[in-house]
């Protein structure tokens, strides 16, 4: 009881002191101040270290409004808070940075409906059960059962700091799914389309190298069963492929808000070895993704992206080809499918808020925790240009192979839960389409 009263008094005192700083922070008028200490309030479950590791400043550093806002978004990017605020307070001649957080609800046994490959004709539905911020260390335990298109069962566990002192992360996942073949070439060879059964397991160890850099190693096993055997549809001489894999990746990430960045760079590269010659399966996959986000004038922001997926080896099975028209799409050619050994995609976008950072909460929903009804809302208008192409091994990459499109749209943020987009797109010949999609464009 005494602890509750003390906590309540501290919160009330802090909120009253913070009110005088709100306008100045939002208007960008806080001059540089030296940080003497950092205090976190509202983290009933979350360990302080999980928050402090995201900060780009520490005691003794000088900060200003831009640094405060940037670090606010980095903490929010953890995905475990409904609200984050950072305020500088001067108390007895010392500058204290107050980090005020409102924790999200962490147990989600909820039904879902989603679009596979961003396609409204491929609806999947089921139950998603996850425990986030398990033990207050931002761990995630997840189980997911999907029915409808491409039914699947997914189990996963992730902990960002398995070994705290060394910043070692660990994750493991297992998936079973029945997948409709994506390759038109494979369907043509067989005479009609078909389903394949996939069972996969992966284990990943990562190392955080400072604030912005992460390197990881992974090992995995894939079981791919096809109802028949044809060379290329299977990578081995049988209808069932059993593939060992190992790989490495590196990420450089300075983005402010991962869910909807407005500043920073994401550079990601991964290299995967598959098969190791067992059953004559031996090929490699290289992924590259570079994205930059930059303020232009005021709240007008530009972002651009280049991404490529390249395969190497004597025989690449069709299920591991590089595809456009599924997860990766070109607006203006949203339903157009291309396949090849490699793909190359680039995008440019300008966006500006219609309104941003509106916090809405509903506290009077009976029988349900109020944390489920606390949202960060924003509405943005965007202009975009996309282009991309696939290439088969041994063929040249020609300008006429590229699909291109451009247009405009609106993006509605309902964080931390989802992002909704509606866009009007044109292709090179001014054919138009209206796109309804979930999630950020990039």
N, C-alpha and C positions, 0 to 999 in steps of 0.2 A: 504493500500500500504506500509506504514511504517512497519507494523507488518510482511508483507511478506518479505521485504528486510532484516529486523532484523533476521527472522528465517533462511533465505537463508544464510546470513553471518555466523550465528552461526553454521549451518550445515557444511559449507565449512571449517571453522576454526577447528571444531571438527574432521572432516575427515582427515585433514592434520596432526593434532596432533596424531590421532590414528594410522596412517600408521606406525609409528616407533615401535608400540607395537605388531603389528599383528604377525610377525615372532616369537617373543619371547613367545607369548601365545600359538601359535600352536606347538612350540617345547618344551613347558613345562618348560620354564626357568624363569618364574616370581617367585621371592621369596616372602615370606610372607610380606605383608604390612598392616598397620592399616588403616581402612576405616574412613575417616573424613566426607565424605558426598557422597550422591548418586544422580545422575542426569539422567533423562530419556529424550531421544530425539526421535522424529518420531511418537509419539502417538497423532495423530491428533484427534482421536475419543476416544480412550481408556483412562479411568480414571487411573491416576497413581497408585491408591490404588490397582487396580486389578493386576498390575505387582508386586508391593512391597510385597503383601501378599504371593507370591510364593518364595520369597528370604529366604535363610537359614542364611543370615547374615544381620547386620544392622550397623549403624554408631557406631564406637568404637570397632568393631570386627576386627580380623586379617584374611586375606584371602590369598589364593595362586592360582596357575593356575587351580588345580583340582576343587577348590570351584567355580571359575569363570565358568569353562566349565559345571559343574553340574547345576549351576543356570541358565545358558544359556538354557540348555535343558528343565528345569522346566518351564521357561517362554514360550518357544516354544510349550510345551505340552498344553498350553491353547487353541491352535488350532485357534488363531485369528491373527497370524503373519506369513508372508512369510519368514521373516528373523529376527534373533536376534543376536546381538553381545554385549559382555561385555568387557570393557577395563578399566584398571586402569591408571589414569593420575595424575602426580604430578604438582600442580599449586600453586605457592607462598607458598611452604612448606607444602601444604595440599594434601592429597591423595583423589582424586575424582574417584568414580566408574561410568563410563559412560555406560548407557544401551541404545543401539541404536536399534530401532525396525522399521520394515517395515510392516505396517498393511495389512492384507488380504482384499480382496473384501468380503463384508458382505451380499449382497443380491444375492441369487442363485435361480432364476426360471429356472431350467435346467431339460431336459429329462434324464432318466436313464434306464439302463438295468442291472439287477442283477440276481445272481444265488440263488434261494431258497435252503436252506439246503446244500449249496456248491455243487449243482447238476446241470450239464449242461442240463439235461432234464427238469429242472424246472425253466424256464426263466420267470422272471417278468419284466415288463416295465411300464413306466408312467412318471409322472411329480413330481419333488420334489421342493417345494418352501420353502426357509428358510431365515430368517433374523438373522444373527449372530452378536454378540457384539452390540445388540440393546441398544441404548442410551449410548454406551461406557462402559457398566457394565458387559460385557460378557454374557448378556442375549441371549436366543435363542427362536425365534418363528418359528414354523415349521408346514407345511401342506404337506401331501404326498398322492398322488393317484397312486395306483399300479393296473395294469391289467395283464392279462396273468395267470400264475400259482398263486393260492391263492390270488385273487384280494382283495384289502384292501384300506381303507381310514384312515389316521392317522393324528391327530392334537395334538400339544404339545407346552408347554411353560415352560421355565426353567430360573431361576435367581439364581446365586450362592450366592448373598448377599441381600436377601430380607430385612434383618435387619443387617446393616453393623456392628454396634458396637458389636453385639452378634454373628456375622458370621453365621446367619441362612439362609439356602437355601430353595427354594420352587420350586416344579415342579408339573405339572398337565398334564395328557395325556388321550386321548380318541381314541379308535380304533374300526373299524368295519372290519371284514375280513371273507371270505369264505375259509375254510381250509380243505384240503384233509386229511382224517384220516391217522395217522402214524402207528397205531397198527395192526399188523398182526393177533393178537388174536381177536380183535374186528371185523376185516374183515372176519375172519373165522366164528365167531359166527353169523354174519349177512348173510354170503354166498357170499358177494362181498364187494368191497370197497365203500366208501361213503364220502360225504362232510358234514361238520358241520359249522354252522354260529356262530361266536364269536363276541360279543360286550363287550368291557371292558373299564373301567375308573379307573385311579389311581391318588391319591394325595400323595405327599411325602414332609415331612419337615425334613431338615437335619441340623446338627450342626457341624461345623468344630472346632475340639478341637486341636488347635495348627496347625502346618504346615502339619503333616503327618496323623492325625487321623480325621475320620469323622464318626458320628453316625447318623442314620436316622430312622424315623417312617413312616409307610405308611398305608393307607386304600384304599380299592378298591371294585369294584363290577364287576362281570363277568356274562354275559348272554350267555349260550351255548345251541344252538338249533340243535337237531338231527332229521332227517326225520322220525324216528321210536323210539320206546322204547325197550331197552334191559338192564337188570341190569348190571352195570359195564360200559357200553357204556355211560349211564347217571348215575349220582350219586344220583339223587332223584328218586322217584317213577314215574316220568313223563319223556317225551322226551325232556323237556326243564329244564335245571338247571339254577337257579338264586343263585349266590354264593357271599356272603359278605366275605371280607378278611381283615386281618390286620397283620402287620408284623413289624419287626425291623431288621436293618443291621448295621454292623460295618466294616469299611475299614481302614487298615493301609497301606499307600502307600508312599514308599520312592524312587520310580523309577525316573530316570532322564528324559528320553524322553518317554512319555507314548505311542506314536505311534510306537516306536521301541526301547524298553529299552535295555540298556547295563550295567546298574548298579542299584541296589536297590532291594526292596522286595515289593510284593503286597500280603496282607493277607485280605481275604474277607469272611465274614460269614453272612448269612441271615436266618431268621426263619419266616415262613409264616403260619398263622392260616386261615383255609378256612371252611366256612359254619356255624360254631358255633352251630351245631345241628339243624338248620332250615331245614325242609324237610329231616331230618336224614342225612344231609351232615355234616361231621365233620372229617377233616383230616389236616395233617400238612406237610410242606415241609422244609427241612433243606439243605442249600447249603453251601459248603466249597470250597474255592479256595486259594491255596498258590503257589506263584511263586517267585523264586529268580534269579537274574541276577548278574553275577560276572565276572570281568576281570581275565583271567588266566595268559597269557603272552602277553605283548604288546597289540595288538588289538584283540587277540583271546579271545572270550567271551563264557562263559558257562551259560546256563539257564536251570532250571528244574521246573516242575509243578506237583502238585497233586491236583485233584479236585474230588469232590463227590457230588452227589445229592441223598438225602434219603427222603423217604415218610413214614408217619406214620398214622395209622387210620384203622378203620374197613373195609371201602370200599374206595379204590382209583380209581377214574374213569380213563379209559384208556387214555383219552386225557391229563391227568396229570402224566402219567407214566414217568419214566426216560429212555431216548433213547440215544443210540450210533448209528451213521450212518446218522445223520441229521446235527444239528449245531455242535455237538461234533463228531469227527471222528478219527479213528485210521489209520494213514498212513501205507500202506501195505494191509489194509482192508478198503479202502476208501469208497467203495460202500456197505460194509457189514452192515446190520441193526441188532441191538439187542435191546430188551426192557425188562424192569423189574421194580420193585419198586424202586431200587437203581442202581446207577452206580458208578464206581471207575475208574479213568483215571490218568495215570502218563506219563510224557514226559521228555526227556532229549535231549538237543541240544547244539552243538558247532557251532559257526559261526565266520567268519572273513571277513572283507571288501576286496573287489576287488578294489573298490574306494568308497569314502565316502564324504559327505558334499560338493558336487559340486552344486553351486548355478547358475541356468540358468534363464534368463528372456528375454522376447521378448517385446520390447517397441513400435514396429511399426505395431501392429495389428489394422487396421482401425475400428472405431465405437465401439470398445470394451475396457473396462478398463484394463490398463496394469497390475493391481493387479491379474487378472485372469491368467496371463501368467508368473508368477514368481514361480519357483519350487526349492525345495531342493531335489537333486538326490543322490542316493546311490545304490551300487550293492554289495550284500553279498553272500558268499557261505556258506552252512551249511551241517552238518551231524546230523542225528536225530535218536531217538529211541522212539517209542510210545507203550503203552500197556493199555488195559482197558477191563472191563467186566461189565455186568449187573447182578443183583441178584433179585430173587423173594423173598418175605417175607416168612420166615420159612425154606428157603433152604440155604445150606452152600455155601460159596464162594470158589470154587476150582480152582487150578492152570490151569486146562484144559479149564476153562471157559473164560480165558483171550485171547483176540485177540492182537497180537503183530506184529510190523513191524519196519523196519529200512531203512535208505537210505540217499540220498544226494540231494541237490538242490541249486537253485539260488533264491534270493529275490531281487526284484527291488523296491526301494522306490521312489515314486513321491509325495513328501509331499508338501503341507498339504492335498493332495487329495486322494491318494490310494497307495496300496502296491500290487504288483503282484508277484506270486510265481510259479515256475515250479520245480517239484521234481520227482525223480526216487525212488520208494519204493519197498521193498521186504517183503513178509510175512515169517512166520516160515518155510514154505516149499519152499522158494525161488521163489514163483510165483511173477511176477513183474507187476508194473503198473506205468503209468506216470500221474502225478497230475498237473492240471492247477487250481490255486485257487487265490482268492482275499483276501487281508488282512493278518495280521501277524498270524503266527502259534499260538503263545501265548506270 
